[in-house]
Amino acid sequence: MSRESLLEVKDVGCYKTPGQPIFAHANLTVKPGDVIVLRGKSGSGKTTLLKCISHLNLYDGHILYRGKTPQSYGMSFTCLGIPTYRIHVLYVPQRPSLLPGSPRDFLNTISSFKAHANSSPNTAKAIEVGKAWGIDEELWDRNWGDLSGGEAQRIALAAAVGLEQAEILLLDEPTSALDAAASQSVERYLVDEVREGKGRLKALIWITHSDEQGQRVATRVVRITAGGLHEEDMPRGA
Ligand SMILES: Nc1ncnc2c1ncn2[C@@H]1O[C@H](COP(=O)(O)OP(=O)(O)OP(=O)(O)O)[C@@H](O)[C@H]1O
């Protein structure tokens, strides 16, 4: 797999209020095949950094995706107001926000639009990925509010991977609602997908509070502090 840079975070800072930084001077280069585990104390800004990277938060500094600014990718799903960049560099929240209707309604909405000319959202693969993670197809027809936390979390992740629109997934504690077996099945799938590099997904930035999970999935470990991002040695056994 070619190791050209996918994403560059250059001197990015984010503020609670003007003059009150959460972190500053964050620098990071993401390449194909990277599974970057993002560590840091509670409140250090891990979620905020992922939101800055996906353009959901305001920030100082520069972010380049394949050498171009997020703004230069324009809008997809124009009537939904979703920037194209955010589809390629997709933030997956810890808990899917309460969407109206069912996951199937969500798939139908997404598949009625095209993110870009060459690739339609692959709804069949999203359902197939869900099945591999123990999600029966009938669950896609249930209202979001009637799913368990773990089911909703796996369905949102299955859509993020399976729809095959994202090159980089920004995962915010993606298995926090899952038991050990379900968690490891999700981990294995995501890591294999990136390692094999055959599909669209090329890299992950992954917040986890679990050292064990970090060891299992990371190709790189990066710690966030108020002063920026610091590459750490890989944990022993990784
Ligand atoms: N919209 C906001 N307005 C003001 N402050 C915010 C906002 N969002 C987050 N913060 C603050 O920014 C800091 C970083 O929050 P963030 O959620 O990014 O931390 P985190 O490292 O992900 O924490 P945790 O590990 O506990 O999930 C916290 O002090 C939080 O209270």
The ligand as a MOL file (V3000), in Angstrom:
LIG
                    3D

  0  0  0     0  0            999 V3000
M  V30 BEGIN CTAB
M  V30 COUNTS 31 33 0 0 0
M  V30 BEGIN ATOM
M  V30 1 N -18.6270 22.9510 23.5170 0
M  V30 2 C -17.7870 23.1370 24.5390 0
M  V30 3 N -17.7100 24.3280 25.1480 0
M  V30 4 C -16.8410 24.5400 26.1730 0
M  V30 5 N -16.0360 23.5930 26.6490 0
M  V30 6 C -16.0760 22.3900 26.0830 0
M  V30 7 C -16.9400 22.0810 24.9950 0
M  V30 8 N -16.7470 20.8020 24.6290 0
M  V30 9 C -15.8270 20.3180 25.4670 0
M  V30 10 N -15.4190 21.2560 26.3290 0
M  V30 11 C -14.4030 21.1170 27.3800 0
M  V30 12 O -13.1770 20.8410 26.7120 0
M  V30 13 C -12.4020 19.9250 27.4710 0
M  V30 14 C -12.0810 18.7230 26.6160 0
M  V30 15 O -13.2630 17.9290 26.4270 0
M  V30 16 P -13.2280 16.5750 25.6070 0
M  V30 17 O -14.5850 15.9950 25.6590 0
M  V30 18 O -12.6270 16.8290 24.2910 0
M  V30 19 O -12.1920 15.7130 26.4710 0
M  V30 20 P -11.8280 14.1710 26.3870 0
M  V30 21 O -10.3450 14.0930 26.4520 0
M  V30 22 O -12.4740 13.5420 25.2120 0
M  V30 23 O -12.4670 13.6540 27.7260 0
M  V30 24 P -13.0000 12.2110 28.2160 0
M  V30 25 O -11.8010 11.2840 28.2020 0
M  V30 26 O -13.4930 12.4860 29.5980 0
M  V30 27 O -14.0910 11.7670 27.2680 0
M  V30 28 C -13.2040 19.6090 28.7230 0
M  V30 29 O -12.7620 20.4370 29.7490 0
M  V30 30 C -14.6330 19.9460 28.3140 0
M  V30 31 O -15.3870 20.3060 29.4350 0
M  V30 END ATOM
M  V30 BEGIN BOND
M  V30 1 1 1 2
M  V30 2 1 2 3
M  V30 3 2 2 7
M  V30 4 2 3 4
M  V30 5 1 4 5
M  V30 6 2 5 6
M  V30 7 1 6 7
M  V30 8 1 6 10
M  V30 9 1 7 8
M  V30 10 2 8 9
M  V30 11 1 9 10
M  V30 12 1 10 11
M  V30 13 1 11 12
M  V30 14 1 11 30
M  V30 15 1 12 13
M  V30 16 1 13 14
M  V30 17 1 13 28
M  V30 18 1 14 15
M  V30 19 1 15 16
M  V30 20 2 16 17
M  V30 21 1 16 18
M  V30 22 1 16 19
M  V30 23 1 19 20
M  V30 24 2 20 21
M  V30 25 1 20 22
M  V30 26 1 20 23
M  V30 27 1 23 24
M  V30 28 2 24 25
M  V30 29 1 24 26
M  V30 30 1 24 27
M  V30 31 1 28 29
M  V30 32 1 28 30
M  V30 33 1 30 31
M  V30 END BOND
M  V30 END CTAB
M  END
